[in-house]
Amino acid sequence: MITVEQLSKHFGNVKAVDGISFEVEEHENLVLLGTSGCGKTTTLKMINRLIEPTAGSILIDGKNILEQPPEILRRGIGYVLQNNGLFPHYTVAENIAIVPQLLKWDNKRIEKRIAELMEKLHLTPDYLNVYPNELSGGQQQRVGLARALVADPPVLLMDEPFGALDNVTRAKIHAEFKALDELKRKTIIMVTHDVQEAFELGDRICLMDKGKIIQIGTPAELLFKPANDFVSGFLKEQRLQLEFRAIRIRDIWNWLPPAKVNAKAGSFSADSDVWTGLEKTKFGESANLNITWKEETKSAGFEQLISAFYQYQSNKRA
Amino acid sequence: MNEHQQSLWEFMSQQSDKLLTQTMQHIGLTFISLFIAVLIGLPLGIWITRKKQFSGTILGIAGVLQTIPSIALLGFMIPLLGIGAKPAIVALLLYALLPIIRNTYTGIIGVDAAVKEAALAMGMNKWQILFKVELPLAMPVILAGIRTATVTNVGVATLASYIAAGGLGEFIFGGISLNNTNMILAGAIPAALLAIIFDFLLSRLQKFNFKKIKTATATLPLLLILLASLYFIPSAYGGKLTAGFTPEFMGRQDGNLGLQNKYGLKIHTIVISDAVMYKAAYENQLDVISGYSTDGRLKAYNLVVLKDDKGIFPPYYAAPIVRQDALKKFPELEKTLNLLAGKITDSIMTDLNYRTDYLHQSPEKVAADFLRSNSILKPSRNGNSGIVRIGSKIFGEQYILASMYSLLIKGYTDYDVATKTGLGGTKICFDALTNNQIDLYPEYTGTGLLAILQPSSKAIDSLILDKNKTYNYVQREFEAKYSIEWLKPIGFNNAYALMMREKQAKKLNIKTISNLKRYLESK
C-alpha cells in the first residue's frame, strides 16, 4: 500500500504539485490522469525519489521512503518510461539483467528469470543478444517492461508507458498488459494523458489539474458522479465509449436475457467491460458469448449486450 | 626531381639513427602529454557536467590556453620549468586539454536523458551511472576529442625542439636555418605521417565496437603508456657538461661539425632555439652554448666567449655595403659612413646590444648616445639634396647601425635619409640593394662569403681563417659581380662563438675551446 500525504513540489514560484493526498491499495492499479503540466509525472517521480518533494510524505507499506537510501528504494520499485530508456550499449538480455545484477543475483538465477519473462512477454530467445535499436517500438516497450518486472518488485511505476506507440501496437500491448499474471500481484501507479487508456487499464483514476487532485475514484464514479464540471468536461468527448468501458458485464447482468448455453459461443468473464464484450461479439470468432457469473451462465450477442446496457442506464437515471 | 628524391632518401638513410631517435622522441612527447592531459581532462570534463556553473569558466580557460601561440607558451614555460622535456610536455598537455575536456563534457551531456533516468530509477548509484552508462555512451565523442588532441600534439611537438626537448622539429628547424630542403623534409614527412597514422588508428578505435567498452578502457591507457615510454628510451644520456646549440649551428661546417672535426670536441649536446639558449645558460640548464659574439645577452647573463684558438669560426666583420652608383650619386656618402670605421669593438657592440635587447632602450637613442660620447654627433642639417635609403636586417644590432648612419648622414651632409629597417634576412636585404630599393645596409664579411658568394669549399678553407683575406675577397668579388662596394669595417666581429657562464669558466679554468676539450677528456 502506498500512502501519499500532503505532498507538494514547488519549482521556484510554480507549484507543480500542491498538497495532494491519496492512497493506493495493494495490487491496485491507480492511473494518474491529466493534461501536460498537471503535476502527474512529478507526483510519480517523487515516489521513487527521482524528484525530492518540497513538503509532505510518502509511505510504502507504512514505511517512509526517506528512511532508506534512494538507490536501495529504487531497486525495489519497477519503473517503465515512455521512451523505454533502454541502454543502447547493452543487449536485450543485459538490459533486463541490470537490476538483478545490482541486487547481486547469481547468473543462473538471472538467466532463468529472463527466460521466464521473455516467454511471458512474447519475445523469442533470439532477441536476447540483439541491441535495442534493432527492435520495433512495441518490442522495445516489452523489454522495458521486462526490465522493470525482472526483480519482481511489489510496486511498479509507469510514466506514459505506451505513449510512444502507434494505435495498433498500443491496443495489442494493452491486451497483453491486462493478461499478464505478474501485474496482477503488483501495486501499480501509471501516468497517462490518454482517457481511453486510463479507463481501460485503471482500477481507479486520479484526475489532476494544476497540481491538485480534482477527483479520485473508479472509472464509473468519474463518469457518473463527476465531482465538478471540469471532470465531466474532461470526459465529454469520448463519453459513450467510456461508458461502455466503465460498465462491466456483471453491472448489466440483470438485464441480460436468461438463455441457455450456446454450444458454439466462446466463454467470457463477467468482470470484463461492456466495450470488450461488444468488440468480441462483433469482431470475435463467434457472435455469441457464454458469460458465467455467480454460478449462473447466460449467453448474449451484440444486440443483447446493447439492450441490457441501455436498460441499465435508464434504470440508473430513474 | 628524381635526383632530388634520391638525395632525400640518401639523407634519411644517412641520418637514420638521428631520424629514429627524433621520431621516438616525437611519439613519446606526444603521448606523455596526451596521457597526462587525459588524466586531467577527463575527470575535469566529468566534474563540470556535475557542476555546470563551472563549465563556462573551465572551458573558457582551456580555450584561452589553446589560443596562446605555441612558441609563446613554450617561452612562458622556461622561467617556471627550465628547458627540455618538462616544459614541452606541460605546454603540449595544455594544448591537448581543451578538446579532451570539451568532448568529455559534450559527450556526457549528450547522453539520452531517458537512459540516464532509467539508470537512476533502477537504483544505480552515481558511480555506476558514470562508468556503466555515461562514459560508455560518451566514449565515441571523448575518443574524437582525444583524436583531435593527438593530431594537434603531433604538430605542436615539432616546436619542442626549440626548448631542447628533441623531436622531429630538430630536423625541420635545422633545415630551415640551413636552407637544407632534405633536412626539412626528413623531419616534416615523418611528422606528417605520424599525424596521419595516429589519426587513422584512433578513428578505427572510435568505430571499434564501443559496446564492448571493457576492452577499450583497458587497452587505451596501456597503449598510451607504451607510446609515452618511447620518449625515455632514447633520452638516457648524461655527461660532465651540457651544450645547447641552435639547429643551424648543429648542421654547419663552421659550427658543430667543425668543432667535432677540428677540435675533436665531444660534448653532450641538445638542440635549442637561440631565443631561449642564453637564458638557459644563465639558469645553469646549459653549460656551453653557441652564440654570437656581440649579442647583448652575453653581458646581461654574465657569459664569456671561449677563444676559438684553432680558428674554425670565420670572421664576421661588419661593414656597410653600398651600391657603386649610389656612391657616385651621393659623393659625400663614403666619407660620412667611414666616420664609424674602426670605432666599435666587440665589447662596445655587445654593450650597445645589451642596451637595446636587455634594457629596452630604443636603437635611435642608443645610436645617438654612442655618437655623442664619441663626439661625432652633429645636429641635423635638414638637407634636401637627395634621399639616401638605408636598409637593415631584422635584429637589434642592425637597427642600431642603421640609426647611426642615418644620424651621421643627416649631420654631416645635405642629404635626407629614408630607413627601411627590419628586412627579413640576408637574401631580402641583398636583393633590395641590388634591385635599387635601398642604397646601403650593414653586412658581415662571413655572411657575404658563405651566404652570398658561396665559393667552393677549397676557396673557403683558404680564406676563412684570416679576417683580412676574407674582407679583401668579398670586397673584390662584390665589386666585380654586383658593383657593390664594401666600405671600411666598423671594427667588431660578430662571429659564432662558444660561450660559458663566466663563473664556471673561471672555476674550471677554461678560456679556449681547446681548454674545454681538455677538461671534458680529463677525469
Contacts between the chains, C-beta under 8 A, distances in Angstrom:
chain1	res1	chain2	res2	distance
A	48	B	121	5.8
A	50	B	117	6.6
A	50	B	120	6.2
A	50	B	121	6.0
A	70	B	123	7.9
A	71	B	123	4.7
A	71	B	124	7.0
A	71	B	125	5.0
A	72	B	123	6.9
A	73	B	123	7.6
A	74	B	120	7.3
A	74	B	121	5.7
A	74	B	122	6.4
A	74	B	123	3.8
A	75	B	122	7.1
A	75	B	123	3.5
A	76	B	123	8.0
A	77	B	121	7.8
A	79	B	118	7.1
A	79	B	121	3.8
A	79	B	122	6.8
A	81	B	114	5.5
A	81	B	117	6.4
A	81	B	118	5.8
A	81	B	121	7.6
A	82	B	114	7.7
A	83	B	112	7.9
A	83	B	114	4.4
A	84	B	114	7.3
A	84	B	118	7.8
A	85	B	112	7.6
A	85	B	114	4.0
A	85	B	115	5.3
A	85	B	117	6.0
A	85	B	118	3.0
A	85	B	119	7.9
A	85	B	121	7.8
A	86	B	115	7.5
A	86	B	118	7.3
A	87	B	115	6.0
A	87	B	118	7.5
A	87	B	119	7.5
A	87	B	133	6.5
A	87	B	137	8.0
A	88	B	112	7.6
A	88	B	115	7.1
A	88	B	137	6.9
A	89	B	136	5.1
A	89	B	137	6.0
A	89	B	210	6.8
A	89	B	211	4.6
A	89	B	213	7.1
A	90	B	211	7.7
A	98	B	119	7.9
A	98	B	122	5.4
A	98	B	124	7.7
A	99	B	122	5.2
A	99	B	123	6.6
A	102	B	122	6.9
A	102	B	123	5.5
A	102	B	124	6.7
A	102	B	128	7.5
A	131	B	211	7.2
A	147	B	118	8.0
A	147	B	122	7.4
A	157	B	121	7.9
